[in-house]
Amino acid sequence: MIDWIAFVIVLVASLVGASVVVSAYALGLRLLTIGGRTPVVAPAEFTDAITVISPEEAARAAKRAQKAARKNPLTDAQKRLAVIGGYSCFGLSGLAVLYGIYLIVPAFHGG
């Protein structure tokens, strides 16, 4: 016999948890970009990669990020606050993941 109420509770909790993690991470990236600290990832070679960014494309992306940072109308204090908010969002996302792991792991130990 399937306990459908428990199934629905787990489904809703999973959707809410995933939404919190993804939203916090996305907001963190947005706030870092607003604060002038656009994350630029160096190109990497992967086997069977769908898209590989060349070093020239990475350099152009870094140049565009620097140009956008110069055009930013925010004051230094607002930029600093946005960066702090971005890192706080990353922290919230990490804490949500750790809490999810905490909820899962004791179940295997009879807790």
matplotlib code that plots the C-alpha trace (Angstrom):
import matplotlib.pyplot as plt

x = [0.0, 1.4, 1.1, 0.1, 0.1, 3.7, 4.5, 2.9, 4.8, 8.1, 7.3, 6.4, 9.4, 11.7, 10.3, 10.5, 14.1, 15.2, 13.6, 15.3, 18.7, 18.4, 16.8, 19.4, 22.3, 20.8, 20.2, 23.7, 25.1, 23.0, 24.1, 27.7, 27.3, 25.5, 28.4, 30.9, 32.4, 31.1, 32.4, 34.4, 35.4, 38.5, 38.0, 38.2, 38.5, 36.1, 35.6, 32.3, 31.6, 28.7, 30.4, 34.0, 34.9, 38.1, 40.7, 39.8, 36.1, 37.0, 39.1, 36.2, 33.8, 36.2, 36.6, 32.8, 32.5, 35.1, 33.3, 29.9, 31.5, 32.8, 29.3, 27.7, 25.7, 25.9, 28.0, 30.8, 28.7, 25.9, 28.3, 29.8, 26.3, 25.4, 28.6, 27.9, 24.3, 25.6, 27.9, 25.1, 22.9, 25.6, 25.8, 22.1, 22.2, 24.9, 23.1, 20.0, 22.0, 23.6, 20.3, 18.9, 21.8, 21.3, 17.6, 18.6, 21.6, 20.0, 17.3, 19.9, 21.0, 17.6, 17.1]
y = [0.0, 3.4, 6.3, 9.0, 11.8, 11.1, 10.9, 14.3, 15.8, 14.5, 15.8, 19.3, 19.4, 18.4, 21.0, 23.8, 22.8, 22.7, 26.0, 27.6, 26.3, 27.3, 30.7, 31.6, 30.6, 32.6, 35.6, 35.4, 35.4, 38.3, 40.3, 39.6, 40.8, 44.0, 44.5, 44.4, 40.9, 39.0, 35.4, 34.5, 30.9, 29.9, 27.6, 23.9, 21.0, 18.2, 15.0, 14.9, 18.5, 20.2, 23.6, 24.4, 28.1, 29.1, 31.3, 34.1, 33.9, 33.8, 37.0, 38.7, 37.7, 39.1, 42.3, 42.7, 42.1, 44.8, 47.2, 46.5, 47.1, 50.5, 51.5, 50.4, 53.4, 52.2, 53.8, 51.9, 51.3, 49.9, 47.6, 46.4, 45.7, 43.8, 41.6, 40.9, 40.0, 37.7, 35.8, 35.6, 34.0, 31.5, 30.7, 30.3, 27.9, 25.9, 25.8, 24.5, 21.7, 20.8, 20.8, 18.5, 16.1, 16.3, 15.3, 12.4, 10.9, 10.1, 8.1, 5.5, 5.1, 4.4, 8.1]
z = [0.0, -1.0, 1.5, -1.0, 1.5, 2.4, -1.4, -1.9, 1.1, -0.3, -3.8, -2.5, -0.2, -3.1, -5.4, -2.8, -1.9, -5.5, -6.2, -3.2, -4.2, -7.8, -7.1, -4.5, -6.8, -9.7, -7.6, -6.3, -9.8, -10.7, -7.7, -8.4, -11.9, -10.7, -8.3, -11.1, -10.3, -13.3, -13.0, -16.1, -16.3, -18.2, -21.2, -20.6, -22.9, -22.4, -24.4, -26.2, -25.2, -26.9, -26.9, -26.2, -25.7, -27.3, -25.5, -27.9, -27.0, -23.3, -23.7, -25.5, -22.7, -20.1, -22.1, -22.3, -18.6, -17.9, -20.2, -18.5, -15.1, -16.2, -17.4, -14.1, -12.6, -9.0, -6.4, -4.7, -1.6, -3.7, -5.6, -2.4, -1.0, -4.1, -3.9, -0.2, -1.1, -3.9, -1.6, 1.0, -1.6, -2.4, 1.3, 1.5, -1.4, 0.2, 3.5, 1.8, 0.2, 3.5, 5.3, 2.6, 3.1, 6.9, 6.4, 4.2, 6.0, 9.4, 7.7, 6.8, 10.4, 11.9, 13.0]

ax = plt.figure().add_subplot(projection="3d")
ax.plot(x, y, z, "-o")
ax.set_aspect("equal")
plt.show()
